[in-house]
């Protein structure tokens, strides 16, 4: 979508578009209300600054809508656009049986330890990159991991916004 089109969307349409990037209502509302943006750069910078205001409760709620890394099929309640983003982002995380099993087991260990899904900005990462990151992050304490998840979710949202808006 062109930036000019985004700027002219109704409030509801703009919020629907932003929801494809991340399910954080305050971010969606704030970015939508601050339109029009004079440039894509301004939009992305504003969006990035808004990610810094996210609370853990908002992040945790957004995690509940994310598919697990390596899942073959995104959750059915994701929009077609969100499923397309997820599939593209995880393109290098191929699924042979051994990889799928290893990721599944590591995901379970992570969820048991932290109480939420493992989230990583998977763009450009191979299955081994993801697996190694998962193993490394299992060593984190809860507060450190919450910060990492915040950074990863913000990275995903900003990447999706950049992909969705043309200058």
Buried (B, 14 or more C-beta within 10 A) or exposed (E): EEBEEBBEBEEEEBBBBBBBBBBBBEBBBBBBEEBEBEEBEEBBEBBBEBBEEBEEEBBEEBBEBBBBBBBEEBBEEBEEBBBBBBEEBBEBBEBEEEBBEBBEEBBEBBEEBBEBBBBBBBBEBBBEBBBEBBEEBBEBEEEEBBEBBBEBBBBBBBBBBBBBBEE
